[in-house]
Amino acid sequence: MQTLWASERDSAFRLCEQALEIDPENVRALSHVTFKFIQRFFFLAVPDPQADLRRADELASLAIKINPNYSQAHTAKGDALLGAGRYREAIGSYQRALMLLPSSIQPGLALAYNYAGEPEQAIAYADKAMRLSPHDPLFTWPTLYLAKVTAFGILQNYEEALVWTERGEAAAPEMPLWEFGRSALLALAGKEADARAAMQRYLANDKAPFRTMSQRRAQLGPLPSYSPRFLIWGKKFTEGLRKAGLPE
């Protein structure tokens, strides 16, 4: 069964696509529909995530060209830069969006801080964003939950990372990568039996984007230029996946 989050999200995207059929330079629709491709890219929900990332960047760049003072267009561009591994530029785009609209929520900013090696900043911003938008789980909260999972992982606070994994899955249960991440975190927390059970549940999901280490490497492609601090976390996460039983 599709969740309310997914249903409302997809309905919003369809409306934006219809708006673009009427007016291809509708900046609001261009900016908003970009998030469809960004979300699929980050959650590896399509066979070719890089194609979705390229499309997101095209839409965001067009929106900025049409109206450089539209906050959400800079948010969309920040997301595309984030996916491309250009983290400092992404942070700049998100900050530009905040300058244009200080009350806006920039969930990608928390992720960018993580990849730039600043998990403390990621947690602080995610907490602030959720305080500013306590009733807006539609697009922002799953990403903010993911940012907090990653931040606490970098900080080696695996129990807290698991707490936010549970919240993320409750918000967007159609995303199989919550179970995938849980398996690694459980293994790193020393709960290998639970980790293996979580991995088996993930592998049994017909929506799992990959089922081996080699498939994961192939789908992720070349790693962007992460910070040394994030790279350490990446190695630990991979270690956790092996302990949980992800086949090579």
Legacy VTK file of the C-alpha trace (Angstrom):
# vtk DataFile Version 3.0
C-alpha trace
ASCII
DATASET POLYDATA
POINTS 248 float
0.000 0.000 0.000
1.345 3.404 -0.937
1.806 5.723 2.040
0.125 9.109 2.382
3.570 10.704 2.011
4.225 8.939 -1.277
0.705 9.449 -2.606
0.610 13.183 -1.911
4.149 13.614 -3.199
3.375 11.883 -6.492
0.140 13.852 -6.915
2.066 17.094 -6.463
4.614 16.043 -9.075
1.869 15.191 -11.578
0.294 18.611 -11.103
3.649 20.283 -11.744
4.201 18.247 -14.894
0.750 19.262 -16.133
1.596 22.900 -15.410
4.778 22.591 -17.479
2.797 21.240 -20.425
0.844 24.506 -20.368
3.805 26.771 -19.582
7.311 25.248 -19.982
8.802 28.289 -18.198
6.696 28.002 -15.047
9.513 28.509 -12.527
7.586 27.125 -9.590
6.705 23.917 -11.442
10.236 23.565 -12.852
11.758 23.862 -9.395
9.289 21.527 -7.761
9.379 18.725 -10.312
13.174 18.699 -9.981
12.703 17.089 -6.573
11.086 14.056 -8.183
14.367 13.256 -9.925
16.475 14.194 -6.914
14.556 11.911 -4.565
14.777 8.991 -6.985
18.510 9.627 -7.335
19.261 9.695 -3.614
17.083 6.699 -2.777
18.375 4.745 -5.809
14.767 4.173 -6.857
15.449 3.940 -10.620
17.791 1.842 -12.811
19.817 4.893 -13.934
20.150 7.392 -11.051
22.730 9.468 -12.949
20.199 10.182 -15.713
17.785 11.504 -13.089
20.543 13.649 -11.599
21.320 15.181 -15.005
17.639 15.923 -15.564
17.339 17.552 -12.149
20.309 19.802 -12.885
18.851 20.827 -16.260
15.504 21.776 -14.705
17.061 23.643 -11.796
19.460 25.564 -14.055
16.582 26.557 -16.337
14.522 27.763 -13.362
17.398 29.949 -12.129
17.948 31.344 -15.621
14.275 32.343 -15.824
14.124 33.789 -12.310
17.420 34.040 -10.376
15.564 35.392 -7.333
13.284 32.398 -6.823
14.399 30.636 -3.652
13.203 27.139 -4.526
15.156 27.156 -7.781
18.366 27.552 -5.767
17.237 24.754 -3.468
16.813 22.508 -6.505
20.228 23.513 -7.848
21.751 22.794 -4.447
20.272 19.305 -4.564
21.738 18.681 -8.017
25.161 19.922 -6.896
24.894 17.718 -3.816
24.233 14.665 -5.954
27.216 15.557 -8.139
29.522 15.634 -5.124
30.088 19.411 -5.243
29.280 19.902 -1.577
30.644 23.368 -0.906
28.867 24.696 -3.994
25.699 22.956 -2.823
25.980 24.616 0.592
26.329 27.947 -1.218
23.164 27.319 -3.242
21.190 26.383 -0.145
22.453 29.469 1.660
21.416 31.591 -1.332
17.932 30.061 -1.097
17.811 30.892 2.616
18.928 34.454 1.940
16.080 34.873 -0.557
13.544 33.202 1.736
14.775 32.878 5.351
11.730 30.842 6.402
12.367 28.141 3.789
13.481 24.624 4.701
16.633 23.249 3.053
16.823 19.523 3.864
19.708 19.002 1.445
21.805 21.424 3.464
21.968 18.919 6.320
23.189 16.219 3.915
25.749 18.582 2.395
27.173 19.323 5.828
27.602 15.585 6.397
29.418 14.996 3.131
31.608 18.023 3.815
32.609 16.423 7.133
30.506 18.570 9.459
27.968 16.194 11.111
27.471 18.538 14.063
26.268 21.234 11.658
24.053 18.676 9.931
22.316 17.733 13.191
21.916 21.360 14.228
20.353 22.360 10.918
18.093 19.274 10.726
16.776 19.993 14.224
16.187 23.645 13.342
14.386 22.707 10.120
12.066 20.302 11.905
11.257 22.945 14.507
10.439 25.441 11.754
8.281 22.950 9.881
6.735 20.550 12.431
3.800 19.622 10.196
5.534 19.291 6.843
6.636 15.653 6.444
5.782 15.519 2.732
9.173 16.299 1.180
11.511 17.496 3.903
11.371 15.069 6.779
12.593 11.804 5.175
15.686 13.671 3.947
16.216 15.283 7.349
15.907 11.881 9.017
18.461 10.473 6.573
20.794 13.369 7.372
20.544 12.661 11.086
21.139 8.934 10.560
24.276 9.765 8.584
25.484 12.386 11.056
25.172 10.077 14.035
26.858 7.345 12.002
29.836 9.624 11.329
29.941 10.388 15.060
29.827 6.610 15.768
26.655 7.016 17.821
25.000 4.006 16.247
22.153 3.697 18.738
20.989 7.246 17.985
21.412 6.606 14.265
19.085 3.606 14.644
16.480 5.784 16.370
16.384 8.091 13.349
16.343 5.137 10.978
13.122 3.979 12.640
11.612 7.432 12.259
12.680 7.629 8.637
11.121 4.287 7.824
7.889 5.311 9.561
7.773 8.449 7.376
8.662 6.723 4.091
8.308 2.934 4.472
8.326 2.377 0.714
12.074 3.075 0.681
13.929 -0.267 1.182
17.216 1.477 1.991
16.067 2.136 5.563
16.330 -1.609 6.214
19.620 -1.706 4.345
21.087 1.013 6.557
19.614 -0.529 9.689
21.457 -3.786 9.016
24.835 -2.026 8.872
24.130 0.093 11.949
23.027 -2.941 13.969
26.223 -4.740 13.005
28.354 -1.754 13.990
26.468 -1.580 17.299
27.474 -5.188 18.004
24.020 -6.669 17.340
25.027 -9.042 14.573
22.073 -11.431 14.857
19.637 -8.527 14.482
21.809 -7.131 11.690
21.632 -10.362 9.729
17.873 -10.554 10.193
17.516 -6.973 8.917
19.713 -7.758 5.919
17.616 -10.804 5.056
14.464 -8.681 5.158
16.128 -6.164 2.855
17.311 -8.844 0.414
13.805 -10.330 0.318
12.300 -6.993 -0.753
11.618 -7.026 -4.481
12.301 -3.261 -4.558
15.850 -3.617 -3.206
18.057 -1.613 -5.633
20.990 -4.030 -5.239
21.707 -7.330 -3.504
25.494 -7.608 -3.563
28.485 -5.421 -2.810
29.474 -5.412 -6.479
25.983 -4.331 -7.574
26.077 -1.539 -5.005
29.444 -0.300 -6.298
28.239 -0.464 -9.905
25.019 1.431 -9.219
26.616 4.108 -7.061
29.309 4.707 -9.652
32.541 6.590 -8.882
32.435 8.055 -5.390
32.249 11.848 -5.252
34.940 13.766 -3.394
33.825 13.192 0.164
35.636 14.685 3.144
38.159 12.460 4.997
35.756 12.331 7.931
32.927 11.055 5.752
35.207 8.539 4.022
35.995 6.974 7.392
32.263 6.566 7.958
31.865 5.068 4.484
34.449 2.390 5.298
32.749 1.602 8.594
29.353 1.399 6.908
30.738 -1.052 4.345
32.248 -3.093 7.173
28.820 -3.170 8.815
27.185 -4.378 5.597
29.654 -7.276 5.358
29.029 -8.246 8.971
25.289 -8.119 8.300
25.736 -10.573 5.435
25.506 -8.569 2.204
27.038 -10.923 -0.389
30.123 -9.811 -2.293
LINES 1 249
248 0 1 2 3 4 5 6 7 8 9 10 11 12 13 14 15 16 17 18 19 20 21 22 23 24 25 26 27 28 29 30 31 32 33 34 35 36 37 38 39 40 41 42 43 44 45 46 47 48 49 50 51 52 53 54 55 56 57 58 59 60 61 62 63 64 65 66 67 68 69 70 71 72 73 74 75 76 77 78 79 80 81 82 83 84 85 86 87 88 89 90 91 92 93 94 95 96 97 98 99 100 101 102 103 104 105 106 107 108 109 110 111 112 113 114 115 116 117 118 119 120 121 122 123 124 125 126 127 128 129 130 131 132 133 134 135 136 137 138 139 140 141 142 143 144 145 146 147 148 149 150 151 152 153 154 155 156 157 158 159 160 161 162 163 164 165 166 167 168 169 170 171 172 173 174 175 176 177 178 179 180 181 182 183 184 185 186 187 188 189 190 191 192 193 194 195 196 197 198 199 200 201 202 203 204 205 206 207 208 209 210 211 212 213 214 215 216 217 218 219 220 221 222 223 224 225 226 227 228 229 230 231 232 233 234 235 236 237 238 239 240 241 242 243 244 245 246 247
